[in-house]
């Protein structure tokens, strides 16, 4: 009907079918001309609206509200201005550059008939909904102007940190990429910041990204049981176990503080604040065991390759608080155990129970060398250094201070009886005090114990000065009183002062009684095997009497230097007589009894009393004898007196009386020639 070509324009009516004559012929060819601006092909509806057109550049344009179904391969650009539904496999682009631009809702495939969509080498620009139900392969960039729903699987190129596969229009070097097999990389500014595999989420480099920033922090951190927080390749770890956390540090050259708590400054404080607190909790015991420690510091070990010295070491060191500004601390302590406001400890006591605020256990120390230890005190359960009190603002007086202070003995509460309340209890061993001991109104009770001074140094027990001489007893050593029991009577205790015994040619020790000036007033020592020597260092008088206030003297002994003769007073058994004997170096030794003034030597009231007096009398009279010796009723019966004449000794009398007034008798003596 037609020639091979339509050379003129026009409108044809009717249905046309164009078939090639051979398999190599093209059924219909629309070819533009030079400068072609109009479309090569347009398809219009009955109203003349163009539904589909192809321009000289090869662009296909679809318009209208109808549905366009493509079951083919698009090898060039595809622009969708409205809804596009693709139910078959679709490939956009090949060796040449291709672009998919979606400005309307576009659906590739459905749930019952999924489509496969592939875009190569160029980009996808989406400004409206794009739904791909089947597999999607995009080799170029994807630009979304609206939401994307991909029910199926989408595949992206591996990408790199510098050019991630999933990125953003205005930030192409930030996004996601495949870092390695089964590993997802997160790139920021062209550099890897995070990698995620099946086991770990890691920063792109050591000491990389931070978890949160100041002011923008995570709310909570949840870790599984047994989790480990690891610092610097196990240099320091925090390990969780059921109900416990363990902090562990690796060996560090030069040493390091394993744990430091640095509290910030507390402001506007009106009540107690704790920088570190262990809250009260309960331990339920289902089986007995030896010890329970709520805070435990295990034993550290100090090792050295050679004989290096560490002057001081401690498992725990605590410094006391200090003040600043105008603050005042009433009671300051480096370590406080128990508080007045704390809950009282309840003890299920039995006969062997004990309680101690501070307790040190029995400890064995192993010495690693054989060098003799000569320090003042090598081993001690507690050691207290010297406290030095300084004042920077001026002079100040501190009334009382002590390295160890005990407020008092244990006090009984309601319904409690304390048989022996002590302030200090030393159960065994010697107690050594190189310094002095000051006691005010105190008592020392010894039970098979000893107070021992340093060798070569006197042990001195002294008391402070009193306001008056009658202020009270200074030093009292008292043994226990006698006890009368049902089955046994116990005598009173014995106080013993025992000097050291002699050995070889060395003399024994002695007990000295000193005067107020510190000089020896009386010495008690051994004298022979069983005798006791009481003496003085110089010619002093030893007095015996009552010394409560001004002394009342009863007896005195005058020491004579280099004396060789002395008195011995001996007791006697039944029917025998006690005696006073003169002993000493001389063969014959007299005993002199010398009264004072007109006094007499009075053996007893009813026996002989002797008195010697000197008076200038011719013949004694009753009045003269009364004046000289006293009234007979006073001197008593049995009195014998010797009256010397004061007149050149020409006469002497012996006088006596019956004890009755006016009854004096005398006998004259004649001077021998």
Buried (B, 14 or more C-beta within 10 A) or exposed (E): EEEEEEEEEEEEEEEEEEEEEEEEEEEEEEEBEEEEEEBBEEEEEEEEEBBBBBBBEEEBBBBBEEEBEBEEEBBBBBBBBBBBBBBBBBBBBBEEEBBBBBBBBBBBBBEEEBBBBBBBBBBBBBEBBBBBBBBBBBBBBBEBEEEBEBEBEBEBBEBBBEBBBBBEEEEEBBBBBBBEEEBBBBBBEEEBBBBBEEEEEBBBEEEEEEEEEEEEEEEEEEEEEEBEEEEEEEEBBBBBEEEEEEEEBEEEEEEEEEEEEEEEEEEEEEEEEEEEEEEEEEEEEEEEEEEEEEEEEEEEEEEEEEEEEEEEEEEEEEEEEEEEEEEEEEEEEEEEEEEEEEEEEEEEEEEEEEEEEEEEEEEEEEEEEEEEEEEEEEEEEEEEEEEEEEEEEEEEEEEEEEEEEEEEEEEEEEEEEEEEEEEEEEEEEEEEEEEEEEEEEEEEEEEEEEEEEEEEEEEEBEBEEEEEEEEEEEEEEEEEEEEEEEEEEEEEEEEEEEBEEEEEEEEEEBEBEEEEEEEBBBBBBBEEEEEEEBBBEEEBEBBEEEEEEEEEEEEEBEBEEEEEEEEEEEEEEEEEEEEEEBEEEEEEBEEEEEEEEEEBBBEEEEEEBBBEBEBEBEEBEBEBBBEBBBBBEEBBBBBBBBBBBEEEEEBBBEBBBBBEEEEBEBEEBEEEE
